[in-house]
Amino acid sequence: AVNRINWHLDNVNPHLKNHLEQLVDPKASVAGGMGPRVLVPLCGKTVDMVFLSRQGYRVVGVEGVRKAVEEFAEEFGLRVPTAKGPTMHVNFPPEVDAKRFRGHAVLIAAAEQSRREPPPPVILVEGDFLELGEVEAKAL
């Protein structure tokens, strides 16, 4: 059985869908032609991160509860045979304190109607969002 939390929607937040291009420029990119980055604080296991990834955004979710990270990966992630669990470990840059934050990558399947390459993985930062400083956030 899938655990549902009252504030999680079953579908993508309609306000996000309707106003995404006003919030984040879809044409913006970073080095290497990667899509714009979207930080999702206190992300839990929101389906919004899957939607954003499938739109080509680099999604970084921050969540303090390991169970939510694992459940997100179980519900939305592709199985990776070489991974020891539902996520793959991510090493963060030195600006991010590895004692306070743990990195996880979740591979997301492309949408059924899409013929594009697979979407960027969702990167989940396991740790206290309120402890994440500006320098650390920029480094993600």
N, C-alpha and C positions, 0 to 999 in steps of 0.2 A: 504494500500500500504506500502511496505517495503521501508524504506529510505536507499539508497545506498550512500556510501561515495566513492569518486573516488579512494582512496588508499586501500580500502578493496577489496579483491579478492572474487569471488563467491565460489571458492573452496580453499582447503588447499594449502598453498604456496608450490609449488613443491620442492623448495630448502629445506624447512623444512622436508618434507617427505623423500627426498633423503639423507639428512645428519643428521637426528635426532640422530642416534646412535653415531655419532662422536661428537655431541654437548653435549649429556647427556647420561651417562651410564645407559642403561635400567635395568641392574641388581642391580644398587645401590638402597638402601632402607634406611629408617630412622627408628627410634624407632617404635615398633609395627608392623613392616613389611610393612609400607606404602611405596608407590612408591616415586621416586625422585621428588623433587619440582622444578617447572619451573616458573620463574618470567617473566611476560610479561608486560613490561612497556608501558604506553600510548596505552593500548590494544584496546580501542574502543570496537567494537563488532566483532572482528575477529573470523572467523570460525576455525582458528588454535587452539584456546583454547578448542573447542569441540573435535577436533582431538586428542590433547594431553591428555585430560581427558579420552577419550575412549582407549587410549594406556596405561592407568594406572598411568599417571603422576599426581602429585598434582599441579594443576595450580592455580597460584595467579596472577591475572591481576590487574594492577593499572590504573585507569582512572579518570580524573578530571571532566568529564562531566556526570552528573547524567542521562541525556537522553540516552546516549550510554549504560550505565549500565542497564537501564530499557529495552531498545530495545534488548540488548543481551539476557536478561532473557525472554522477550516475544518471540523472534525468536527461541531460542534454549533450553529453560528451560522447565522442567516438571512442571505441576501445583501442588502445595502443598496446600491441603485444609485448613490447619491450618495457612498458611502465610497470611499476610494482603495485599500482593501485589505479583508481579512476582518473588520476591526474599525473602529469609529468612535472618533475621538479624544475624550477627555474632559478638560476643564479642571477641575483640582482647586481647592478653596478655598486661600487664601493660606497657611494653616497647613502645607500639604503642599509640600515643596520640589520644584519642577518640574525642577530640575537632577538630582535623585536618583531621582525617581519619574515615570513616564509613565502616563497613564490611557488605558484602552481600554474600550469598551462592546461587548458581544456580545449581539445580539438572539436570543432563544431562542424556538423555535416552541412553541405550546401543545401539550400532550399530545393525542394523537388522540382520546381518549375525553372530553376536556374541552370544555365549551362556554363556559368563562369567557373573559374578555378575555385578550389575550396576557400572558405572565408578565413581571415586571420584567426588564430587561436584567441580565446578569452584568457587573459592573464588575471589570476586571482591573487591578491595580496592578503595573506592571513595575518591579521594583526589589528591593533586598535587604531582606527582611522584618526581619532583625536590626537594620537601620538605621531602621526605622519606630518613631518614638517614640509615647508615649501621646497627646500632643496631636494628632499627625498622624492616628493611628488613629481617634480620636474624630471628627475632621473629615471622615473619609471617609463 
